[in-house]
Amino acid sequence: MAFAPTSLTKTEAPEVLQAGLSAIAQGATEIDLQHLKHFDSSAVAALLAWRRAAEAAAIQLRLLSLPAGLNSLAGLYGVNELLAT
């Protein structure tokens, strides 16, 4: 089952980041972003942290349905290629 956050802003970041890390530690291979409607730069940081955690655990993590706005935000930081599935 994919982990599927709906909001990832500075307010929710600590809790959602930890939930994603826990899901990865339990073997999740997908993060479904189709319902992610509210996000800011904290979301970019969380996605990168999840990607690093998955790589450290030798898990091929897929980011599903990355919102166009989040992809654009990642592009501003020059990291959108790191988020590509």
Secondary structure, DSSP 8 states (H G I E B T S, - for coil): --B--SEESTTTHHHHHHHHHHHHHTT--EEE-TT--EE-HHHHHHHHHHHHHHHHTT---EEES--HHHHHHHHHTT-HHHH--
